[in-house]
Amino acid sequence: MSALQKIMKLMLMEKKDISIAVICGFIAGTSSVGLFAASGYLISKSALIPPFYTLIILTSTVKLLGLVKAGAKYGERLYSHRATFTILGNLRVAFFEKLTPLIPQIFHKYRSGDLLARVVGDVESLQNFFLRVFYPPLVLLLVFVSTILFTSFYSIAIALILLLGFFLTTIIIPALFSLKQVKIKGKVRQDRGDLSTYITEVMYGFRELKLFHQLPSKQQQLLSHSELYINQQKVENLNKVSSQSFNGFITFVTSWFVIGAGAYFVTNGMLEGIFLAMLVMISLTVFEPAAPMAVFPIYMQESRDASTRLYEVVEDLSFIEDKRESTINELPSLAPSLAFIDIQFTYTGNWRRTIPNLSFMMPAGSKTAIVGASGSGKSTLLQLILKLQHVDAGKIYWGDFDTSTVSSEAIWEQTRVVLQENYYFYGTIRDNLQLAGSQLSDEQMEAALKKARLEHFSLEHRVLEKGENLSGGEKQRLAIARAFLKKGHLWLLDEPTSSLDAQTEQNIYQEIFECAEQDTFILVSHRLQELDHMDQIIVMDQGGIVECGSYRELMNKQEYFYKMKVVEESLL
Ligand SMILES: Nc1ncnc2c1ncn2[C@@H]1O[C@H](COP(=O)(O)OP(=O)(O)OP(=O)(O)O)[C@@H](O)[C@H]1O
């Protein structure tokens, strides 16, 4: 199924509004033609001084058709726009639902600005698919067929002239202009993507750019991208307007042909003169719904490209193949054992294996510390457990469950996580804590703040975007407070206290160990303090385990861990 067919399927969820819009459009179109036809007939008829009641009937018909046209036009606008906004809403939701499971792998391939351009720009472009591609041709066809049938009762030749005008304005001219538009459109999309990428980079990197005095040059680049985009948009709009104007010109030429042919038929007695004005008026109005056809292929192409761009992201096979069918959506609420069997992993785009081959076991309820040099793969291991990344080969078992068959949500449900970088939302401390559960009481949240040594914060304390108004240590403690409040029996802590002073760190660890007494616990740490009460310590280097054992065992062995410890002690 092509991307556009998928959009069509989503669109047809709004069948009711679409049908009403088409019916109203048809009534508006035919009543408009009827209104002008009746006016033309009325003008001719009144010249013959008909009986008074004939004039009354004709003027009433004209008035009635005027009213029907206005009402139907209103209905058409109302239902077509209502359908459009609902369709856009459905589209955004569908796109987001497909996009979220692909995070974070998606950022290996697409920059956030590009994704933003697709979510905002491409979805926005698709509003034209319904408003200008899908239903106007339907309405136009219905109105035209009925008008041509009506006209052919009076003159087949004039009906044929109208038919020719129809082909020119709906097929030939739009096709010619669309060829030019395809070239322009590609450039516009490219420029829009570039501009959006630049804007997000300048926005996110604003502070660094300022500190490194790079802001003016970046701003200059941004402005030149913006100018390029604006110029391309001008060219694009000029092409659209030229197409519409030329189409309008052809409709007038058609009307002149109708007048000429009609006059000829009247003088030859092939058409009654009283109908001439009516037929000319019909030719002037029947092309009204044809005007949007001038831009039909342009919008058709735009919709096709936009839908392809949207679906190429969410159906990218390099992400999908990682997402094997998950059949288990719930894990037992117990401390799990974890087993890594011959796992191999490489980040997308990296030439070197991040984890060449690794196997080990963590019993249920055990406390494990993972230590090692920076870049040795410690955080990667946590990401693999969380299914934020997927192993290339090998298996990870959660108890008896092969995690490739377990959904990510089921794993997250049972895990309390504090990563190196945590996100803080704009709002209050309460909003940020409620991430751990929306039903949490104030007492529970205040107790968690106390355990994380943040008792000086009230739940109403404001938090700025990304926690800008919190210190590094406060951010870490807030993340730990969230972990205290979360449910789950596996703790994954990645350098959770790296910004804290030794005393606070010790107090918080005490609280964490108390809380996690029955749970499986994994701590990634640079610092080698407080590790003597862990059940096992894993020392990693270049993605592999170089040493493993209890604190005592490793110290007695006097190899990697011992040497790291000696270096650390000498630096303290
Ligand atoms: N998103 C990523 N894309 C590509 N490579 C990555 C990514 N994240 C990490 N790496 C690479 O994978 C390797 C292991 O990184 P990882 O973050 O697991 O190390 P670490 O031991 O946790 O380091 P640190 O102690 O500094 O946090 C590094 O060489 C790193 O450059």
The ligand as an ORCA input file, in Angstrom:
! r2SCAN-3c Opt
* xyz 0 1
  N      24.463      6.983     20.831
  C      25.653      6.527     20.473
  N      25.964      6.401     19.184
  C      27.150      5.917     18.804
  N      28.103      5.529     19.654
  C      27.860      5.642     20.966
  C      26.616      6.142     21.450
  N      26.641      6.132     22.792
  C      27.853      5.643     23.136
  N      28.574      5.347     22.038
  C      29.918      4.760     22.006
  O      29.849      3.496     22.624
  C      30.954      3.280     23.482
  C      30.468      2.930     24.898
  O      29.774      4.048     25.397
  P      29.100      4.030     26.842
  O      28.327      5.294     26.999
  O      28.379      2.772     27.039
  O      30.376      4.061     27.776
  P      30.453      4.228     29.335
  O      31.364      3.170     29.818
  O      29.114      4.290     29.954
  O      31.173      5.652     29.410
  P      31.041      6.778     30.564
  O      31.610      6.199     31.790
  O      31.889      7.879     30.016
  O      29.613      7.120     30.671
  C      31.778      4.557     23.428
  O      32.872      4.317     22.565
  C      30.868      5.587     22.835
  O      31.572      6.490     22.031
*
